[in-house]
Amino acid sequence: MIHDVARVETHMSFDAAEHLTSPEAQAGLLADAVESGNTSYLAVALGTIARARGMTSVAKEAVVTREALSKALSMDGGPWLSTFIGIVRALGLKLTISAV
């Protein structure tokens, strides 16, 4: 049976940002990403939370352009993420995330 690819893709699209509506859910995702130590996961988690809160308003609060924020929070992440995680671990520290 041949499927209409466009129709299947439409029904299968999922954006986690649409479901991360509470600060607690966002903190949970971010805490899991930090705990993993995977900088790509951390960048994507931050990007997902930024989309959930509104990328434009987050960029404004962070005093960066929307484009720069999107690039920094892409799957490739920025070198600052790996440096940050590396320093935290090197200092024997554990980063904890919670909603305020």
N, CA, C and O atoms as CSV, one atom per row, in Angstrom:
chain,resi,resn,atom,element,x,y,z
A,1,MET,N,N,0.844,-1.179,0.000
A,1,MET,CA,C,0.000,0.000,0.000
A,1,MET,C,C,0.890,1.242,0.000
A,1,MET,O,O,1.796,1.353,0.826
A,2,ILE,N,N,0.644,2.160,-0.903
A,2,ILE,CA,C,1.419,3.397,-1.010
A,2,ILE,C,C,0.706,4.488,-0.232
A,2,ILE,O,O,-0.496,4.698,-0.393
A,3,HIS,N,N,1.467,5.188,0.625
A,3,HIS,CA,C,0.904,6.262,1.444
A,3,HIS,C,C,1.214,7.619,0.828
A,3,HIS,O,O,2.234,7.801,0.163
A,4,ASP,N,N,0.345,8.535,1.056
A,4,ASP,CA,C,0.583,9.918,0.674
A,4,ASP,C,C,1.556,10.497,1.702
A,4,ASP,O,O,1.166,10.783,2.834
A,5,VAL,N,N,2.829,10.671,1.308
A,5,VAL,CA,C,3.884,11.097,2.225
A,5,VAL,C,C,3.554,12.428,2.882
A,5,VAL,O,O,3.765,12.581,4.085
A,6,ALA,N,N,3.047,13.385,2.134
A,6,ALA,CA,C,2.730,14.697,2.694
A,6,ALA,C,C,1.680,14.573,3.792
A,6,ALA,O,O,1.776,15.231,4.828
A,7,ARG,N,N,0.693,13.740,3.565
A,7,ARG,CA,C,-0.362,13.563,4.558
A,7,ARG,C,C,0.171,12.852,5.803
A,7,ARG,O,O,-0.186,13.224,6.921
A,8,VAL,N,N,1.002,11.856,5.630
A,8,VAL,CA,C,1.586,11.133,6.760
A,8,VAL,C,C,2.462,12.069,7.582
A,8,VAL,O,O,2.389,12.064,8.811
A,9,GLU,N,N,3.293,12.876,6.917
A,9,GLU,CA,C,4.162,13.810,7.635
A,9,GLU,C,C,3.347,14.827,8.424
A,9,GLU,O,O,3.729,15.205,9.532
A,10,THR,N,N,2.246,15.265,7.871
A,10,THR,CA,C,1.392,16.228,8.559
A,10,THR,C,C,0.843,15.635,9.844
A,10,THR,O,O,0.795,16.313,10.870
A,11,HIS,N,N,0.438,14.405,9.798
A,11,HIS,CA,C,-0.132,13.756,10.981
A,11,HIS,C,C,0.926,13.336,11.987
A,11,HIS,O,O,0.615,13.125,13.160
A,12,MET,N,N,2.155,13.214,11.550
A,12,MET,CA,C,3.211,12.746,12.432
A,12,MET,C,C,4.061,13.876,13.006
A,12,MET,O,O,4.973,13.614,13.790
A,13,SER,N,N,3.788,15.110,12.638
A,13,SER,CA,C,4.610,16.193,13.155
A,13,SER,C,C,4.309,16.387,14.632
A,13,SER,O,O,3.157,16.324,15.062
A,14,PHE,N,N,5.351,16.620,15.390
A,14,PHE,CA,C,5.225,16.787,16.828
A,14,PHE,C,C,6.204,17.862,17.255
A,14,PHE,O,O,7.377,17.821,16.885
A,15,ASP,N,N,5.735,18.813,18.024
A,15,ASP,CA,C,6.600,19.848,18.553
A,15,ASP,C,C,6.449,19.849,20.067
A,15,ASP,O,O,5.409,20.243,20.596
A,16,ALA,N,N,7.487,19.407,20.755
A,16,ALA,CA,C,7.448,19.321,22.217
A,16,ALA,C,C,7.157,20.677,22.849
A,16,ALA,O,O,6.579,20.742,23.934
A,17,ALA,N,N,7.552,21.758,22.182
A,17,ALA,CA,C,7.325,23.103,22.728
A,17,ALA,C,C,5.844,23.367,22.972
A,17,ALA,O,O,5.491,24.108,23.889
A,18,GLU,N,N,4.985,22.774,22.169
A,18,GLU,CA,C,3.539,22.966,22.325
A,18,GLU,C,C,3.014,22.330,23.612
A,18,GLU,O,O,1.933,22.686,24.082
A,19,HIS,N,N,3.773,21.393,24.183
A,19,HIS,CA,C,3.319,20.656,25.358
A,19,HIS,C,C,4.055,21.060,26.635
A,19,HIS,O,O,3.692,20.621,27.726
A,20,LEU,N,N,5.068,21.879,26.505
A,20,LEU,CA,C,5.835,22.326,27.676
A,20,LEU,C,C,5.288,23.661,28.157
A,20,LEU,O,O,5.951,24.691,28.041
A,21,THR,N,N,4.094,23.636,28.691
A,21,THR,CA,C,3.417,24.879,29.043
A,21,THR,C,C,3.689,25.344,30.468
A,21,THR,O,O,3.474,26.515,30.783
A,22,SER,N,N,4.151,24.463,31.321
A,22,SER,CA,C,4.385,24.873,32.713
A,22,SER,C,C,5.878,25.038,32.987
A,22,SER,O,O,6.700,24.345,32.388
A,23,PRO,N,N,6.226,25.945,33.883
A,23,PRO,CA,C,7.634,26.098,34.259
A,23,PRO,C,C,8.213,24.804,34.827
A,23,PRO,O,O,9.396,24.523,34.640
A,24,GLU,N,N,7.392,24.015,35.517
A,24,GLU,CA,C,7.865,22.753,36.087
A,24,GLU,C,C,8.240,21.756,34.988
A,24,GLU,O,O,9.266,21.083,35.085
A,25,ALA,N,N,7.421,21.662,33.956
A,25,ALA,CA,C,7.718,20.760,32.837
A,25,ALA,C,C,8.979,21.221,32.115
A,25,ALA,O,O,9.813,20.401,31.731
A,26,GLN,N,N,9.117,22.527,31.932
A,26,GLN,CA,C,10.306,23.066,31.275
A,26,GLN,C,C,11.547,22.798,32.110
A,26,GLN,O,O,12.591,22.426,31.575
A,27,ALA,N,N,11.438,22.987,33.422
A,27,ALA,CA,C,12.575,22.720,34.314
A,27,ALA,C,C,12.937,21.241,34.299
A,27,ALA,O,O,14.116,20.890,34.357
A,28,GLY,N,N,11.935,20.375,34.221
A,28,GLY,CA,C,12.196,18.936,34.155
A,28,GLY,C,C,12.980,18.551,32.923
A,28,GLY,O,O,13.925,17.766,33.004
A,29,LEU,N,N,12.598,19.096,31.779
A,29,LEU,CA,C,13.326,18.826,30.542
A,29,LEU,C,C,14.753,19.343,30.646
A,29,LEU,O,O,15.698,18.639,30.289
A,30,LEU,N,N,14.911,20.552,31.127
A,30,LEU,CA,C,16.244,21.146,31.231
A,30,LEU,C,C,17.111,20.383,32.234
A,30,LEU,O,O,18.300,20.179,31.987
A,31,ALA,N,N,16.544,19.968,33.343
A,31,ALA,CA,C,17.294,19.199,34.334
A,31,ALA,C,C,17.775,17.883,33.742
A,31,ALA,O,O,18.908,17.467,33.985
A,32,ASP,N,N,16.918,17.228,32.968
A,32,ASP,CA,C,17.306,15.975,32.327
A,32,ASP,C,C,18.440,16.204,31.333
A,32,ASP,O,O,19.372,15.405,31.250
A,33,ALA,N,N,18.354,17.293,30.585
A,33,ALA,CA,C,19.397,17.611,29.602
A,33,ALA,C,C,20.724,17.900,30.292
A,33,ALA,O,O,21.772,17.435,29.842
A,34,VAL,N,N,20.688,18.659,31.374
A,34,VAL,CA,C,21.912,18.973,32.119
A,34,VAL,C,C,22.500,17.690,32.693
A,34,VAL,O,O,23.706,17.457,32.602
A,35,GLU,N,N,21.654,16.868,33.276
A,35,GLU,CA,C,22.108,15.607,33.885
A,35,GLU,C,C,22.774,14.700,32.859
A,35,GLU,O,O,23.724,13.987,33.182
A,36,SER,N,N,22.277,14.726,31.616
A,36,SER,CA,C,22.834,13.865,30.576
A,36,SER,C,C,24.261,14.255,30.206
A,36,SER,O,O,25.052,13.407,29.792
A,37,GLY,N,N,24.590,15.536,30.354
A,37,GLY,CA,C,25.914,16.007,29.953
A,37,GLY,C,C,26.083,16.130,28.453
A,37,GLY,O,O,27.171,16.456,27.978
A,38,ASN,N,N,25.027,15.877,27.701
A,38,ASN,CA,C,25.063,15.932,26.246
A,38,ASN,C,C,24.741,17.357,25.807
A,38,ASN,O,O,23.606,17.812,25.955
A,39,THR,N,N,25.734,18.060,25.270
A,39,THR,CA,C,25.539,19.466,24.935
A,39,THR,C,C,24.544,19.673,23.798
A,39,THR,O,O,23.873,20.704,23.749
A,40,SER,N,N,24.439,18.711,22.885
A,40,SER,CA,C,23.434,18.830,21.819
A,40,SER,C,C,22.041,18.742,22.413
A,40,SER,O,O,21.155,19.513,22.045
A,41,TYR,N,N,21.846,17.816,23.321
A,41,TYR,CA,C,20.561,17.668,23.997
A,41,TYR,C,C,20.247,18.930,24.799
A,41,TYR,O,O,19.110,19.402,24.799
A,42,LEU,N,N,21.249,19.473,25.478
A,42,LEU,CA,C,21.047,20.694,26.254
A,42,LEU,C,C,20.638,21.855,25.349
A,42,LEU,O,O,19.725,22.610,25.684
A,43,ALA,N,N,21.303,22.000,24.215
A,43,ALA,CA,C,20.964,23.077,23.280
A,43,ALA,C,C,19.544,22.913,22.757
A,43,ALA,O,O,18.789,23.883,22.686
A,44,VAL,N,N,19.176,21.679,22.388
A,44,VAL,CA,C,17.831,21.429,21.863
A,44,VAL,C,C,16.784,21.658,22.954
A,44,VAL,O,O,15.721,22.213,22.679
A,45,ALA,N,N,17.070,21.238,24.186
A,45,ALA,CA,C,16.131,21.452,25.289
A,45,ALA,C,C,15.918,22.947,25.529
A,45,ALA,O,O,14.783,23.399,25.687
A,46,LEU,N,N,17.007,23.708,25.557
A,46,LEU,CA,C,16.894,25.159,25.723
A,46,LEU,C,C,16.101,25.775,24.575
A,46,LEU,O,O,15.276,26.662,24.790
A,47,GLY,N,N,16.353,25.303,23.361
A,47,GLY,CA,C,15.621,25.805,22.195
A,47,GLY,C,C,14.142,25.473,22.263
A,47,GLY,O,O,13.301,26.296,21.902
A,48,THR,N,N,13.825,24.284,22.719
A,48,THR,CA,C,12.430,23.873,22.857
A,48,THR,C,C,11.711,24.746,23.882
A,48,THR,O,O,10.580,25.180,23.664
A,49,ILE,N,N,12.383,24.994,24.996
A,49,ILE,CA,C,11.790,25.843,26.042
A,49,ILE,C,C,11.642,27.280,25.534
A,49,ILE,O,O,10.636,27.936,25.806
A,50,ALA,N,N,12.640,27.764,24.800
A,50,ALA,CA,C,12.562,29.118,24.242
A,50,ALA,C,C,11.384,29.227,23.273
A,50,ALA,O,O,10.676,30.234,23.272
A,51,ARG,N,N,11.168,28.187,22.442
A,51,ARG,CA,C,10.016,28.198,21.531
A,51,ARG,C,C,8.718,28.163,22.315
A,51,ARG,O,O,7.752,28.826,21.940
A,52,ALA,N,N,8.680,27.398,23.399
A,52,ALA,CA,C,7.466,27.307,24.215
A,52,ALA,C,C,7.130,28.656,24.845
A,52,ALA,O,O,5.958,28.992,25.011
A,53,ARG,N,N,8.149,29.418,25.191
A,53,ARG,CA,C,7.929,30.719,25.832
A,53,ARG,C,C,7.827,31.864,24.831
A,53,ARG,O,O,7.420,32.972,25.178
A,54,GLY,N,N,8.202,31.583,23.587
A,54,GLY,CA,C,8.188,32.605,22.540
A,54,GLY,C,C,9.604,33.042,22.238
A,54,GLY,O,O,10.204,33.804,22.997
A,55,MET,N,N,10.136,32.561,21.130
A,55,MET,CA,C,11.538,32.792,20.773
A,55,MET,C,C,11.876,34.280,20.725
A,55,MET,O,O,12.943,34.688,21.182
A,56,THR,N,N,10.982,35.082,20.182
A,56,THR,CA,C,11.250,36.509,20.063
A,56,THR,C,C,11.382,37.174,21.426
A,56,THR,O,O,12.289,37.979,21.640
A,57,SER,N,N,10.481,36.842,22.352
A,57,SER,CA,C,10.554,37.462,23.674
A,57,SER,C,C,11.758,36.962,24.462
A,57,SER,O,O,12.354,37.726,25.222
A,58,VAL,N,N,12.126,35.701,24.299
A,58,VAL,CA,C,13.323,35.171,24.973
A,58,VAL,C,C,14.563,35.851,24.421
A,58,VAL,O,O,15.457,36.222,25.182
A,59,ALA,N,N,14.628,36.019,23.107
A,59,ALA,CA,C,15.778,36.694,22.497
A,59,ALA,C,C,15.893,38.123,23.021
A,59,ALA,O,O,16.989,38.592,23.328
A,60,LYS,N,N,14.765,38.807,23.122
A,60,LYS,CA,C,14.767,40.181,23.629
A,60,LYS,C,C,15.285,40.221,25.064
A,60,LYS,O,O,16.106,41.072,25.405
A,61,GLU,N,N,14.807,39.302,25.903
A,61,GLU,CA,C,15.253,39.238,27.305
A,61,GLU,C,C,16.743,38.910,27.399
A,61,GLU,O,O,17.444,39.417,28.274
A,62,ALA,N,N,17.219,38.055,26.487
A,62,ALA,CA,C,18.627,37.645,26.491
A,62,ALA,C,C,19.524,38.668,25.791
A,62,ALA,O,O,20.746,38.519,25.779
A,63,VAL,N,N,18.930,39.687,25.219
A,63,VAL,CA,C,19.623,40.755,24.497
A,63,VAL,C,C,20.464,40.185,23.343
A,63,VAL,O,O,21.640,40.512,23.181
A,64,VAL,N,N,19.818,39.325,22.552
A,64,VAL,CA,C,20.415,38.795,21.330
A,64,VAL,C,C,19.343,38.820,20.249
A,64,VAL,O,O,18.156,38.952,20.548
A,65,THR,N,N,19.754,38.695,19.019
A,65,THR,CA,C,18.762,38.623,17.950
A,65,THR,C,C,18.092,37.256,17.980
A,65,THR,O,O,18.641,36.286,18.503
A,66,ARG,N,N,16.910,37.204,17.415
A,66,ARG,CA,C,16.184,35.943,17.343
A,66,ARG,C,C,16.992,34.928,16.544
A,66,ARG,O,O,17.041,33.750,16.899
A,67,GLU,N,N,17.619,35.380,15.473
A,67,GLU,CA,C,18.409,34.503,14.624
A,67,GLU,C,C,19.607,33.936,15.386
A,67,GLU,O,O,19.905,32.746,15.281
A,68,ALA,N,N,20.291,34.783,16.150
A,68,ALA,CA,C,21.449,34.333,16.927
A,68,ALA,C,C,21.019,33.320,17.989
A,68,ALA,O,O,21.714,32.335,18.236
A,69,LEU,N,N,19.872,33.573,18.609
A,69,LEU,CA,C,19.366,32.647,19.617
A,69,LEU,C,C,19.031,31.310,18.982
A,69,LEU,O,O,19.392,30.262,19.517
A,70,SER,N,N,18.350,31.334,17.857
A,70,SER,CA,C,17.997,30.092,17.160
A,70,SER,C,C,19.237,29.299,16.783
A,70,SER,O,O,19.267,28.079,16.938
A,71,LYS,N,N,20.251,29.979,16.294
A,71,LYS,CA,C,21.493,29.303,15.899
A,71,LYS,C,C,22.197,28.707,17.117
A,71,LYS,O,O,22.666,27.570,17.068
A,72,ALA,N,N,22.273,29.465,18.202
A,72,ALA,CA,C,22.951,28.987,19.410
A,72,ALA,C,C,22.236,27.788,20.018
A,72,ALA,O,O,22.869,26.928,20.631
A,73,LEU,N,N,20.916,27.731,19.849
A,73,LEU,CA,C,20.135,26.660,20.455
A,73,LEU,C,C,19.758,25.575,19.456
A,73,LEU,O,O,18.754,24.883,19.627
A,74,SER,N,N,20.560,25.434,18.423
A,74,SER,CA,C,20.322,24.393,17.434
A,74,SER,C,C,20.987,23.095,17.888
A,74,SER,O,O,21.667,23.060,18.913
A,75,MET,N,N,20.782,22.029,17.115
A,75,MET,CA,C,21.362,20.724,17.439
A,75,MET,C,C,22.877,20.805,17.560
A,75,MET,O,O,23.471,20.074,18.352
A,76,ASP,N,N,23.508,21.681,16.786
A,76,ASP,CA,C,24.958,21.820,16.852
A,76,ASP,C,C,25.396,22.524,18.127
A,76,ASP,O,O,26.528,22.356,18.580
A,77,GLY,N,N,24.502,23.308,18.698
A,77,GLY,CA,C,24.816,24.036,19.925
A,77,GLY,C,C,25.969,24.992,19.719
A,77,GLY,O,O,26.446,25.173,18.599
A,78,GLY,N,N,26.397,25.578,20.757
A,78,GLY,CA,C,27.538,26.470,20.681
A,78,GLY,C,C,28.664,25.901,21.517
A,78,GLY,O,O,28.415,25.120,22.435
A,79,PRO,N,N,29.888,26.271,21.223
A,79,PRO,CA,C,31.003,25.760,22.022
A,79,PRO,C,C,30.892,26.181,23.483
A,79,PRO,O,O,31.458,25.537,24.366
A,80,TRP,N,N,30.166,27.254,23.732
A,80,TRP,CA,C,30.012,27.693,25.114
A,80,TRP,C,C,29.276,26.665,25.948
A,80,TRP,O,O,29.517,26.574,27.152
A,81,LEU,N,N,28.384,25.888,25.351
A,81,LEU,CA,C,27.670,24.866,26.109
A,81,LEU,C,C,28.613,23.755,26.566
A,81,LEU,O,O,28.578,23.340,27.725
A,82,SER,N,N,29.450,23.279,25.655
A,82,SER,CA,C,30.369,22.215,26.041
A,82,SER,C,C,31.396,22.726,27.042
A,82,SER,O,O,31.795,21.994,27.947
A,83,THR,N,N,31.823,23.967,26.889
A,83,THR,CA,C,32.760,24.565,27.845
A,83,THR,C,C,32.111,24.681,29.213
A,83,THR,O,O,32.720,24.337,30.226
A,84,PHE,N,N,30.888,25.159,29.244
A,84,PHE,CA,C,30.156,25.328,30.494
A,84,PHE,C,C,29.999,23.994,31.221
A,84,PHE,O,O,30.302,23.898,32.410
A,85,ILE,N,N,29.532,22.978,30.522
A,85,ILE,CA,C,29.333,21.665,31.131
A,85,ILE,C,C,30.674,21.098,31.595
A,85,ILE,O,O,30.765,20.517,32.676
A,86,GLY,N,N,31.705,21.266,30.784
A,86,GLY,CA,C,33.028,20.773,31.146
A,86,GLY,C,C,33.560,21.420,32.410
A,86,GLY,O,O,34.134,20.743,33.263
A,87,ILE,N,N,33.375,22.724,32.538
A,87,ILE,CA,C,33.844,23.447,33.729
A,87,ILE,C,C,33.075,22.991,34.961
A,87,ILE,O,O,33.667,22.743,36.012
A,88,VAL,N,N,31.757,22.881,34.832
A,88,VAL,CA,C,30.941,22.432,35.962
A,88,VAL,C,C,31.415,21.068,36.447
A,88,VAL,O,O,31.591,20.858,37.647
A,89,ARG,N,N,31.620,20.147,35.519
A,89,ARG,CA,C,32.073,18.801,35.896
A,89,ARG,C,C,33.485,18.828,36.456
A,89,ARG,O,O,33.778,18.141,37.435
A,90,ALA,N,N,34.369,19.618,35.842
A,90,ALA,CA,C,35.756,19.687,36.309
A,90,ALA,C,C,35.844,20.213,37.733
A,90,ALA,O,O,36.747,19.844,38.484
A,91,LEU,N,N,34.920,21.060,38.096
A,91,LEU,CA,C,34.907,21.614,39.450
A,91,LEU,C,C,34.220,20.684,40.446
A,91,LEU,O,O,34.105,21.004,41.629
A,92,GLY,N,N,33.768,19.540,39.963
A,92,GLY,CA,C,33.093,18.596,40.838
A,92,GLY,C,C,31.730,19.081,41.284
A,92,GLY,O,O,31.246,18.703,42.351
A,93,LEU,N,N,31.107,19.924,40.463
A,93,LEU,CA,C,29.808,20.492,40.798
A,93,LEU,C,C,28.702,19.780,40.038
A,93,LEU,O,O,28.935,19.173,38.992
A,94,LYS,N,N,27.518,19.865,40.572
A,94,LYS,CA,C,26.330,19.331,39.902
A,94,LYS,C,C,25.353,20.477,39.760
A,94,LYS,O,O,24.980,21.122,40.740
A,95,LEU,N,N,24.949,20.718,38.548
A,95,LEU,CA,C,23.992,21.782,38.256
A,95,LEU,C,C,22.585,21.254,38.478
A,95,LEU,O,O,22.229,20.193,37.967
A,96,THR,N,N,21.787,21.990,39.238
A,96,THR,CA,C,20.421,21.596,39.512
A,96,THR,C,C,19.478,22.649,38.938
A,96,THR,O,O,19.714,23.850,39.071
A,97,ILE,N,N,18.417,22.185,38.305
A,97,ILE,CA,C,17.437,23.053,37.675
A,97,ILE,C,C,16.108,22.905,38.401
A,97,ILE,O,O,15.662,21.789,38.669
A,98,SER,N,N,15.472,24.035,38.720
A,98,SER,CA,C,14.131,23.992,39.289
A,98,SER,C,C,13.351,25.212,38.827
A,98,SER,O,O,13.928,26.253,38.514
A,99,ALA,N,N,12.055,25.070,38.788
A,99,ALA,CA,C,11.203,26.202,38.404
A,99,ALA,C,C,11.109,27.163,39.569
A,99,ALA,O,O,11.082,26.735,40.723
A,100,VAL,N,N,11.059,28.464,39.287
A,100,VAL,CA,C,10.935,29.468,40.344
A,100,VAL,C,C,9.505,29.906,40.502
A,100,VAL,O,O,9.207,30.749,41.348
